Amino acid sequence: MADSVTLSNSIRSNLLSLNQTSTMVQRTNSRLSTGLKVSSAIDDAVAYFQSKGLNDRAGDLTERKSGIDQGISGLKTALTTLESAEKLMVQMKGVILSAKSATNTERGDLATQFQTLSAQVNNLVNDASYQGLNLVNATTAQMTIQFSDKTAAQLQVDGVDMRVSQFAGFSTASATANAVSLSTFDTTYAGSWTSVSNSVSVFDKVIEKMDSAISTIRTNAKNIGTNVALLQTRADFTKSYVNTLKEGADKLSLADLNEEGANLVALQTRQQLGIQALSFAGQQEQGVLSLFR
């Protein structure tokens, strides 16, 4: 058995108090350096796991917010595309309006313009992909955005096909030297535009088709715009919710640095007093020793 030193009650009491003060100084220094009053379950199991639960929830929602933000970008891409496609469709309508009163030769040039604009509309919608998803050139496309990890809350956006060939009565126009074959637009309007007397009413019908196409684009743009606004609202809510969760977690785990700084000064003073008290207790024993001299 190892030899042990027997200490007097006063020295042992002062030494125990000094050890406790040193432990508290170390704890306070740790809180000041990390900024945390609860950094592990050892510090406070209840507060630690409550704080961890809130931070985990905040992390899960942050991931959902990233998905929402990407969804907003994808819908904005589609919305911008539809707005540009609408401008091209308006130009196409203007070409048809001009063709009503044009000569046969002029109609040939206008048909070429119409064909070029039609191709550009198709190119525009086919190029409007965001992260591999195109919501404006296929009705089979679909975007699903999850809002929560706790519930089935989500937004599903179905794609639309805004290519010119998908509008009733329209496809690529074919131009001849002096005329445009209307059979490529719609079999109902079979024939040519070579005769002004026979083609004015046909142009009016094509203009009606253009108005319907433009209206369809505007309707889809409004729907997508509504979904963008909805996603933005949900993103703002999620951001605020995440901040609230983190704030709650911080209340459970963060240290008050002002308070801890004051505690450190008080503990250091107590530590010095403890060392002095231990010294006084030792002097008492030295007094007993002097009796044997």
NUFI-903988 format. One line per 3 residues: for each residue x, y, z of N, C-alpha, C. Coordinates in steps of 0.05 Angstrom, whole numbers. Layout:
! residues N
X,Y,Z,X,Y,Z,X,Y,Z ~ ...
//
This chain:
! residues 293
17,-24,0,0,0,0,18,25,0 ~ 12,44,-17,28,68,-19,25,85,5 ~ 47,98,12,46,115,36,30,140,29
16,151,48,0,175,44,7,196,65 ~ 3,221,58,9,243,76,-17,252,89 ~ -16,254,115,-40,263,130,-39,293,132
-61,305,122,-63,334,123,-82,342,145 ~ -78,365,156,-96,375,176,-123,382,163 ~ -143,384,180,-170,391,170,-170,418,156
-156,437,167,-156,464,156,-143,465,128 ~ -120,450,127,-106,450,101,-122,435,80 ~ -134,412,89,-149,396,70,-174,412,60
-187,426,78,-210,442,71,-203,464,51 ~ -180,478,57,-171,499,39,-163,488,12 ~ -150,465,12,-141,452,-13,-164,444,-30
-185,433,-18,-209,425,-32,-223,449,-45 ~ -225,470,-29,-237,495,-40,-221,506,-63 ~ -194,504,-61,-177,514,-82,-180,498,-108
-183,471,-105,-188,454,-128,-214,460,-141 ~ -234,464,-125,-261,471,-137,-260,497,-152 ~ -245,516,-141,-242,542,-154,-227,539,-181
-206,522,-181,-191,518,-205,-208,505,-227 ~ -226,486,-219,-244,473,-237,-263,493,-250 ~ -273,511,-233,-292,532,-243,-277,551,-262
-252,557,-256,-236,575,-273,-233,562,-300 ~ -226,536,-301,-223,522,-326,-249,522,-342 ~ -272,517,-328,-298,517,-341,-304,545,-353
-298,566,-338,-304,593,-347,-286,600,-371 ~ -260,592,-370,-242,596,-392,-252,582,-417 ~ -263,558,-414,-273,542,-436,-298,557,-449
-315,567,-432,-338,581,-442,-331,606,-457 ~ -310,620,-447,-301,644,-460,-288,639,-487 ~ -274,616,-488,-260,610,-513,-279,598,-535
-299,583,-526,-317,570,-545,-343,586,-549 ~ -350,603,-529,-375,618,-531,-399,601,-523 ~ -394,576,-513,-416,558,-506,-415,552,-476
-439,553,-464,-441,544,-437,-449,515,-435 ~ -460,504,-457,-467,476,-460,-455,466,-486 ~ -433,452,-484,-419,442,-508,-421,412,-511
-431,398,-490,-434,369,-491,-456,361,-471 ~ -464,336,-473,-485,326,-455,-476,326,-426 ~ -449,326,-422,-438,326,-395,-445,352,-381
-444,374,-396,-450,400,-384,-479,402,-375 ~ -497,395,-392,-526,396,-385,-540,379,-406 ~ -547,354,-399,-558,335,-418,-584,345,-430
-602,356,-414,-628,365,-424,-624,388,-444 ~ -609,409,-435,-605,432,-453,-590,424,-478 ~ -570,406,-475,-554,398,-498,-571,385,-520
-588,366,-512,-604,351,-532,-627,368,-543 ~ -637,386,-526,-658,405,-537,-645,423,-558 ~ -622,434,-551,-608,451,-570,-601,436,-596
-591,412,-593,-584,396,-616,-608,390,-634 ~ -631,384,-621,-655,379,-636,-664,403,-652 ~ -662,427,-640,-669,451,-655,-650,457,-678
-624,453,-673,-605,457,-695,-608,437,-717 ~ -614,412,-710,-618,392,-731,-643,399,-748 ~ -664,408,-735,-688,416,-749,-681,440,-768
-666,459,-758,-658,482,-774,-642,473,-798 ~ -624,453,-794,-608,443,-816,-625,429,-838 ~ -645,414,-829,-662,400,-848,-678,421,-865
-688,441,-851,-703,462,-865,-686,479,-884 ~ -661,482,-876,-642,497,-894,-638,482,-920 ~ -637,455,-918,-635,439,-943,-660,443,-960
-683,443,-947,-708,447,-962,-709,475,-975 ~ -698,495,-960,-698,522,-972,-680,523,-997 ~ -659,507,-996,-641,506,-1020,-657,496,-1044
-674,475,-1039,-691,465,-1060,-711,485,-1070 ~ -722,500,-1051,-742,521,-1058,-728,543,-1075 ~ -704,551,-1067,-690,571,-1082,-684,562,-1111
-676,536,-1114,-671,526,-1140,-697,525,-1156 ~ -719,518,-1143,-745,518,-1156,-752,545,-1167 ~ -747,566,-1150,-753,593,-1159,-737,600,-1184
-711,593,-1184,-694,598,-1207,-704,584,-1232 ~ -713,559,-1228,-724,544,-1251,-749,556,-1263 ~ -767,565,-1245,-792,577,-1254,-787,605,-1267
-767,619,-1256,-761,645,-1268,-749,642,-1296 ~ -734,620,-1300,-724,614,-1327,-748,610,-1346 ~ -767,594,-1337,-791,589,-1354,-807,614,-1359
-809,630,-1338,-825,655,-1340,-812,675,-1360 ~ -785,678,-1358,-771,695,-1376,-774,685,-1405 ~ -773,659,-1408,-776,647,-1435,-803,653,-1447
-824,650,-1431,-851,656,-1441,-855,685,-1448 ~ -843,703,-1432,-845,731,-1438,-832,738,-1464 ~ -808,725,-1469,-794,730,-1494,-809,717,-1518
-821,693,-1513,-836,680,-1534,-861,696,-1541 ~ -873,709,-1521,-896,726,-1527,-889,749,-1546 ~ -866,761,-1541,-857,783,-1558,-853,774,-1587
-842,750,-1590,-838,739,-1617,-865,733,-1630 ~ -884,723,-1614,-910,716,-1625,-925,742,-1634 ~ -921,763,-1618,-933,789,-1626,-922,798,-1652
-895,794,-1656,-883,801,-1681,-894,785,-1704 ~ -899,759,-1699,-911,741,-1719,-939,751,-1727 ~ -954,760,-1707,-980,770,-1713,-978,795,-1730
-958,812,-1725,-954,836,-1741,-948,829,-1770 ~ -933,808,-1774,-927,799,-1801,-952,791,-1816 ~ -970,777,-1802,-995,769,-1815,-1013,793,-1821
-1013,812,-1803,-1029,836,-1808,-1018,851,-1832 ~ -992,852,-1835,-980,865,-1858,-987,850,-1884 ~ -988,823,-1882,-993,807,-1906,-1021,811,-1917
-1040,820,-1900,-1068,824,-1909,-1069,844,-1932 ~ -1054,865,-1930,-1055,886,-1951,-1031,886,-1969 ~ -1014,865,-1967,-990,865,-1983,-995,852,-2011
-976,858,-2029,-977,845,-2055,-967,816,-2053 ~ -971,801,-2074,-962,773,-2073,-932,771,-2069 ~ -918,789,-2082,-888,789,-2079,-881,795,-2050
-894,815,-2039,-888,823,-2011,-895,800,-1992 ~ -917,786,-1999,-925,764,-1982,-903,742,-1981 ~ -889,738,-2002,-868,718,-2002,-846,725,-1982
-839,751,-1981,-819,760,-1962,-830,759,-1933 ~ -855,766,-1930,-867,764,-1903,-869,736,-1894 ~ -874,717,-1912,-876,689,-1905,-849,679,-1894
-827,689,-1907,-801,681,-1897,-796,693,-1869 ~ -805,718,-1865,-802,730,-1838,-817,714,-1817 ~ -842,706,-1825,-859,690,-1807,-845,664,-1800
-834,651,-1820,-821,625,-1816,-797,628,-1798 ~ -782,650,-1802,-758,655,-1785,-766,660,-1756 ~ -787,676,-1752,-797,681,-1724,-807,656,-1711
-821,640,-1727,-832,615,-1717,-809,596,-1707 ~ -788,595,-1723,-765,578,-1716,-752,589,-1691 ~ -751,615,-1688,-738,627,-1664,-754,622,-1639
-780,621,-1641,-797,614,-1618,-791,586,-1609 ~ -789,568,-1628,-783,540,-1621,-755,538,-1609 ~ -735,552,-1621,-708,551,-1610,-708,562,-1581
-723,583,-1577,-724,596,-1551,-734,577,-1529 ~ -756,564,-1535,-768,547,-1514,-751,521,-1511 ~ -738,513,-1532,-721,489,-1530,-696,494,-1515
-687,519,-1514,-663,526,-1500,-667,532,-1470 ~ -692,533,-1462,-699,543,-1435,-697,520,-1414 ~ -675,508,-1411,-671,487,-1391,-657,498,-1367
-664,489,-1343,-651,496,-1319,-645,470,-1303 ~ -619,464,-1300,-611,440,-1288,-623,415,-1301 ~ -625,416,-1327,-634,394,-1343,-664,392,-1345
-679,410,-1334,-709,409,-1335,-719,433,-1351 ~ -735,426,-1371,-748,447,-1388,-778,445,-1384 ~ -789,467,-1373,-818,467,-1367,-835,480,-1388
-823,487,-1411,-838,501,-1431,-838,488,-1459 ~ -826,464,-1461,-826,451,-1487,-836,422,-1486 ~ -849,415,-1463,-859,388,-1460,-880,387,-1438
-903,375,-1443,-923,373,-1423,-917,350,-1403 ~ -897,334,-1410,-889,312,-1392,-870,321,-1370 ~ -858,345,-1374,-840,356,-1354,-855,362,-1328
-841,359,-1306,-854,364,-1280,-833,372,-1260 ~ -839,392,-1244,-822,401,-1222,-837,397,-1196 ~ -824,383,-1177,-836,379,-1151,-817,390,-1130
-828,408,-1113,-811,421,-1093,-823,414,-1065 ~ -806,402,-1048,-814,395,-1021,-809,418,-1003 ~ -829,424,-986,-827,446,-967,-818,438,-939
-824,413,-932,-819,405,-904,-809,376,-903 ~ -794,370,-882,-786,342,-877,-805,328,-858 ~ -824,343,-847,-842,332,-828,-870,326,-841
-877,340,-861,-903,336,-874,-899,332,-904 ~ -922,327,-917,-921,323,-946,-925,349,-962 ~ -921,372,-949,-925,397,-962,-906,400,-985
-917,406,-1009,-900,409,-1032,-915,425,-1054 ~ -900,433,-1074,-912,446,-1098,-904,430,-1122 ~ -924,424,-1139,-918,409,-1163,-926,427,-1187
-907,431,-1205,-911,448,-1228,-908,431,-1253 ~ -930,430,-1269,-929,414,-1294,-919,431,-1317 ~ -904,418,-1334,-894,432,-1358,-915,438,-1379
-909,456,-1396,-927,463,-1418,-910,463,-1444 ~ -923,459,-1466,-909,458,-1492,-916,483,-1508 ~ -897,502,-1509,-901,527,-1522,-888,529,-1549
-881,506,-1561,-870,507,-1588,-893,514,-1607 ~ -886,529,-1628,-906,539,-1647,-922,516,-1659 ~ -910,493,-1664,-924,471,-1676,-945,459,-1658
-945,466,-1632,-964,455,-1614,-990,472,-1612 ~ -989,496,-1624,-1013,512,-1624,-1031,503,-1646 ~ -1057,501,-1641,-1076,492,-1661,-1075,510,-1686
-1070,498,-1709,-1070,513,-1734,-1043,524,-1741 ~ -1021,517,-1727,-995,528,-1734,-974,506,-1737 ~ -957,510,-1757,-933,495,-1760,-914,511,-1777
-892,501,-1785,-873,516,-1801,-886,525,-1828 ~ -884,551,-1833,-896,561,-1858,-878,555,-1882 ~ -889,549,-1905,-873,544,-1929,-878,567,-1948
-856,578,-1958,-858,602,-1976,-853,594,-2004 ~ -869,604,-2022,-864,601,-2051,-854,628,-2061 ~ -852,630,-2087,-842,655,-2098,-860,678,-2091
-886,674,-2094,-905,696,-2090,-927,690,-2070 ~ -925,667,-2056,-947,660,-2039,-938,642,-2016 ~ -956,637,-1997,-951,620,-1975,-972,599,-1974
-965,573,-1974,-984,552,-1972,-996,551,-1944 ~ -1022,554,-1942,-1035,555,-1916,-1040,527,-1905 ~ -1037,507,-1923,-1042,479,-1914,-1022,471,-1892
-999,484,-1890,-980,477,-1869,-988,488,-1842 ~ -1007,507,-1842,-1017,517,-1817,-1041,500,-1807 ~ -1059,495,-1824,-1083,480,-1816,-1097,470,-1841
-1104,445,-1841,-1117,433,-1865,-1144,446,-1870 ~ -1155,459,-1850,-1180,473,-1854,-1177,496,-1874 ~ -1153,508,-1875,-1148,531,-1892,-1131,523,-1916
-1136,500,-1927,-1120,491,-1950,-1122,511,-1973 ~ -1101,514,-1987,-1101,533,-2010,-1077,551,-2009 ~ -1077,571,-2025,-1054,589,-2025,-1064,617,-2021
-1045,636,-2016,-1051,664,-2012,-1047,680,-2037 ~ -1047,667,-2059,-1042,682,-2084,-1064,701,-2092 ~ -1088,695,-2083,-1110,712,-2090,-1118,729,-2066
-1116,756,-2069,-1123,773,-2047,-1152,770,-2039 ~ -1169,768,-2059,-1198,766,-2053,-1205,741,-2038 ~ -1189,720,-2041,-1195,695,-2027,-1179,692,-2002
-1159,709,-1997,-1141,704,-1975,-1146,723,-1951 ~ -1160,746,-1954,-1163,764,-1932,-1177,751,-1909 ~ -1198,736,-1914,-1212,722,-1892,-1195,701,-1880
-1178,689,-1896,-1159,669,-1885,-1139,682,-1866 ~ -1129,705,-1874,-1111,720,-1856,-1124,726,-1830 ~ -1150,734,-1831,-1164,740,-1807,-1166,716,-1788
-1170,692,-1801,-1171,668,-1785,-1144,661,-1773 ~ -1123,666,-1788,-1096,662,-1777,-1090,681,-1754 ~ -1100,706,-1757,-1096,726,-1735,-1110,716,-1710
-1134,704,-1714,-1148,694,-1691,-1132,672,-1677 ~ -1119,655,-1694,-1101,635,-1683,-1078,647,-1667 ~ -1067,669,-1678,-1045,682,-1665,-1054,694,-1638
-1078,706,-1638,-1089,717,-1613,-1092,695,-1592 ~ -1102,672,-1601,-1106,650,-1583,-1080,640,-1572 ~ -1059,638,-1589,-1033,629,-1581,-1021,648,-1561
-1023,674,-1567,-1012,694,-1548,-1026,693,-1522 ~ -1052,690,-1522,-1068,688,-1497,-1059,664,-1481 ~ -1054,641,-1495,-1045,617,-1481,-1018,622,-1467
-1000,635,-1481,-974,641,-1470,-977,658,-1445 ~ -994,679,-1447,-997,697,-1425,-1010,683,-1400 ~ -1028,665,-1406,-1041,650,-1384,-1021,632,-1370
-1004,618,-1385,-983,602,-1373,-963,618,-1358 ~ -957,642,-1369,-938,659,-1355,-949,669,-1328 ~ -975,675,-1328,-988,683,-1302,-987,660,-1282
-992,636,-1291,-992,613,-1273,-964,609,-1261 ~ -944,611,-1278,-917,607,-1268,-909,630,-1250 ~ -917,654,-1257,-912,677,-1239,-924,674,-1212
-949,663,-1211,-962,658,-1186,-946,637,-1169 ~ -936,617,-1183,-920,597,-1168,-894,608,-1158 ~ -882,626,-1174,-857,639,-1165,-863,655,-1139
-885,670,-1139,-892,685,-1115,-897,667,-1091 ~ -910,645,-1096,-915,625,-1075,-889,614,-1063 ~ -871,607,-1081,-845,596,-1072,-829,617,-1057
-830,642,-1066,-816,663,-1052,-826,667,-1024 ~ -853,666,-1021,-865,668,-995,-856,645,-977 ~ -856,621,-988,-848,598,-973,-818,600,-965
-802,610,-984,-773,612,-978,-769,632,-955 ~ -783,655,-956,-781,675,-935,-790,663,-908 ~ -812,648,-908,-821,635,-883,-800,616,-873
-789,599,-890,-770,579,-882,-745,593,-870 ~ -736,614,-883,-713,629,-873,-718,640,-845 ~ -741,652,-841,-749,663,-815,-751,640,-794
-763,618,-803,-766,595,-785,-739,584,-776 ~ -721,581,-795,-694,571,-789,-680,590,-769 ~ -683,616,-773,-671,635,-754,-683,633,-726
-709,628,-725,-722,625,-699,-712,600,-685 ~ -709,578,-700,-699,553,-688,-671,556,-678 ~ -654,569,-693,-626,573,-685,-625,592,-660
-642,612,-660,-643,630,-637,-650,614,-612 ~ -670,597,-614,-678,580,-591,-655,562,-582 ~ -641,550,-601,-618,533,-594,-596,549,-581
-592,573,-590,-571,590,-578,-577,597,-549 ~ -603,602,-544,-611,609,-516,-604,586,-497 ~ -604,561,-507,-598,538,-490,-569,533,-488
-553,541,-507,-525,532,-507,-504,555,-506 ~ -511,579,-515,-491,600,-516,-486,612,-488 ~ -461,619,-483,-454,632,-458,-457,662,-460
-462,674,-437,-462,704,-435,-434,712,-430 ~ -420,722,-450,-392,729,-448,-386,750,-427 ~ -404,769,-425,-401,790,-404,-402,778,-376
-421,760,-372,-424,747,-346,-400,729,-341 ~ -391,714,-361,-369,695,-357,-343,711,-352 ~ -340,734,-365,-316,750,-360,-316,760,-331
-339,768,-321,-340,777,-293,-335,753,-274 ~ -345,730,-282,-341,706,-265,-311,699,-264 ~ -297,702,-286,-269,695,-287,-253,713,-268
-259,739,-268,-246,758,-250,-251,750,-221 ~ -276,744,-215,-283,736,-187,-269,710,-180 ~ -268,691,-198,-255,665,-191,-225,668,-188
-213,685,-204,-184,689,-201,-178,702,-174 ~ -196,720,-166,-192,733,-139,-196,712,-117 ~ -216,695,-120,-221,673,-101,-198,654,-100
-186,649,-124,-164,631,-125,-140,642,-110 ~ -135,667,-113,-113,680,-98,-118,679,-68 ~ -143,684,-61,-150,683,-32,-147,654,-21
-154,634,-38,-151,607,-29,-122,599,-25 ~ -105,609,-43,-76,603,-40,-65,616,-14 ~ -75,641,-9,-67,655,15,-77,640,40
-102,631,39,-113,616,62,-98,590,67 ~ -90,577,45,-74,552,48,-47,558,61 ~ -36,581,54,-11,589,65,-14,595,95
-36,608,103,-41,613,132,-44,587,147 ~ -58,567,135,-62,542,149,-35,528,153 ~ -17,531,133,10,519,135,26,532,157
22,558,161,37,573,181,29,563,209 ~ 4,556,212,-5,545,238,10,520,245 ~ 13,503,226,28,478,232,57,483,237
68,503,223,96,511,228,99,521,257 ~ 77,534,267,78,543,295,81,520,314 ~ 67,498,309,69,474,326,97,463,324
109,463,300,136,453,296,156,469,313 ~ 151,495,316,170,512,331,172,504,360 ~ 151,490,370,152,482,398,173,460,403
180,446,381,200,425,385,229,434,381 ~ 232,459,375,258,470,371,271,479,397
//
